[in-house]
């Protein structure tokens, strides 16, 4: 019997900032081609988890493996080679205001991979088409775009180099429900077209249900539940149940100051 190596595997990952323990022994696996969504409230460690996998933060303990290779201590050219396998859709799109849309999409191709500007522009226009934006948008600047269009440009940039692994950081934050659903559909389509492995972090349950194969919940720095996406509405876990259904009453207690 053979076992398939996970695309991403975390083993006992911990991270503290001073006295604040943020990650408390994260164990998590993501299969090749799988879409995993990590849900959880603000301050539960979602962003630190994502940044640790990306290598932007070095964990205090534990291992992070990509295709079975430990990556959390990589540096120099090895780190660059790893980063070239990743795509990233940032919260708020995080576009460069001073660059036209096509250069935003092609930024990693030009700066990170040395692609000639004309070829990079052609790729950018093609990727913009994949997210429903015409070539006329390529010459605009981010300030000329709506929030939904900016998010689509950010998605085009994330897939520009056809990465193996794509990270989505709160992909629908700040969008109205209709545009959020458009972005969710595009994420599903782009992932299928590329065959990429994806990891998303969100507190938007509509988004999680739509884009996930599997959902995991992080609470107080630990993964407390992980299962198929269709199980999330009847998880058999009171913490997950409270979060998913947005109830004030339950084991998760919010600190509210009364003046």
N, C-alpha and C positions, 0 to 999 in steps of 0.2 A: 504493500500500500504506500502510495506517495502522497506527500503533503505539498501544497502550493505555498511558496513564500509570500507573505503579505507584501503589498506594495509599500505600505507604511506600517511600522510597528513601534509602539512606545512601551517601554518596560520600566516601571517604577520611577517615572520622571517626577522630580521635585524641583521647586523653585521658590525661594523666599527673597523678599526685598526688606532688608533689615529684620525687624521682629515680625513682619507680616509674612506668613506662610501662604503662598498663593496656590501652588500645585503641591499636592500631598501624596504623591505616589500614583501617577496616572499610568494605567495599563490600557492600551487601545490598539486595535488592528484595523486596517483598511485594505481590502482585497484589490487587486488590479482591476481597473474598470468600474469600481464601485463608487457610488455617491453616498458619503457619510455626512450627516448634518449633526453638529453638536449644538444642543440647546442649553439654555441656562440664563439666569438673571444677570443683571449688571454686577460686576465685581466678583463673579464666581470663578474666574480664571480662563474664560474662553479665549480672549485675545492673547494672553500669555502662552497658552497652549499652542496657538497658531504661530506665534512669533518664535517659539522654541523649535518647532518643526522646520520653520524657514531658516533658522540659524541666526536670527536677529537677536535672540536671547539664548545664552548658554545655561542649560539646567545645572542645578547644584549636584544632583545625583540622577542615576538612571541612564537609559540608553534610548536613542532614537535611530531606527534603522530604516533605510530606503532600499528596497530590493535585497534585504538581508545584510546590508553594509552599514555599519555604525557611522553616523554623520555628525553627531553633536559636537565633536571636537575637530572637525575639518577646518582648514584655513588655506589662505592663498589660492593657488590655481585649482586645487581640489574643491574648495568652496565655490569658486566661480563656475566650475563645470557642473556642480550640483545645482546651483541656482539657475543655470541655463535649461534645466529640465522642468522648471516650475513656471507657472503663470499665476497672476494674482489680480483679482478684482478687489480694489480697496473700498472701504467704507467711504461714501461721499465721492467716489470716482477718483479723487486725487489727481486731477489733470494739471498739466503745466499751463498756467494762464498765458504765458508769453509765446507759446508755440501753437501753430494751427493744428486742427484736429488730426490731420494725417501724420504730422510729426509726433504727436502724442502717441498715436497707435504704433508708429514705427520706431519709437524711441529705443526700445531694447534691441531691435534689429540693427539699428545704425550704431548705437553706442556700445552695445554688448557683444555684437556678432560681426561687426564690420561690413554689413550689407551696404552696397552702394545706394545712394539716396534715391535714384530713379527706380531701382528695383524695389526698394523699401516702400516707396510711395505706392507702387502698383499693388504690393501686398496689402498695404493699409487700406486702399480703396476696396480691394476684394474682401477684406475682413469686415469693413464697414457695411458692405452689402449683406454679409452673413447675419448682421444684427439689425438689418432693415433700414440702413441709412444710405442715401444716394451719394454719388460722387461730388455733388454740390456741397455737401456738408464737410468734405475733406479740407476745404480752404477756409472754413470758418474758424473762429477762436472759441474756446470754451465758454466765455462770457456771453456769447451769442446763442447758446444752447439752453434748452430747458433742462430741469433736473433729470428727467427720464432720458433725454438724449445724451446727457453727460454720462449717465450710468451705462448706456449702450456703447458709447465710445470707450469707456473703461473696460467693458467686456471684450470689445474688439482688440484692445491692447493686450488683454490677458491671453487671447488665443492667437495673437499674431505670429508667434514662433512655433505654433502647434505643439504645445508642451505636453509632457506625459502626465503631469500632475497640476491641477488648478486649485487654488485656494480662493474662497469667496468669504469676504469679511462683511457681515451684515448687508447682503446684496440689495435688500429692498428698503433699507432705512431711508426715511424722508420722502418716500414716493406714495402717491395716492394708490388706493387698492387696485385700480385698473392697470396703471403703469407697473405696479409691483407684479401683477400677474403676467404682463408682457415680458418683464425681465425674467421671471421664473421660467416661462416657456422658452425663452432664448437660451437660458442656462442649460435646460434639458436638451435642447436641440444641439447646441455647440458641443456639449459633452458627448452626445451620441455620435456626432460627426467625427470627432477626434478620437473617440474611444479612450478618453482620458479618465484618470482617477481623480475624484474631486473631494475636497474637504471644505465644508461650509460651517460658519458659526453664525447663529442668529437667535433672536428671541421671537421671530415672526413665525407662528405656527402654520399659517397658510403656506408660506414659502417652504418651510421644512417638509410639510406633507407632500408638496408637489415635486420637489427636486431630489428627495432622499430615497435611496434604496433602504438605508438603515439610519436610525436616529439614536444618538447617545445623549444622556443628560449629565452635565457636570454641576456639582453642588459642593460648596466648601472645598474646592480643589480636588475633588475625586469624581470619577465616573461612577455614578450610582445606578445607572440603568442603560442598557443598550439592547436594541432588538429591531426587527423589521419595521419599516415605517408604518405599515398598516396596523401595528400593535399599539401605537402611541396613544390612541384614544381610550384604550382599555389596558393600561400598562401593568396593573397589579402592583403598583408602587405609589404610595400616597404622596410623595414629593413630586413625582412626575405628573400624577393626576392633577394635583393642585396647580402646577405650573401650566400644563397644557390647557386646562379649562379656565385659567385666570381667576382663581378664587382667592379672596383675601384670607379666608379661614382655612387652616391646615397646618402641617408641620413646619412650613416655611414661614417664618415670622419676619415681617418687615419692621425696621426700626423707624418709627415716626415720632418726631419731636413735637410736642404740644406746647405752644407758648402761652 
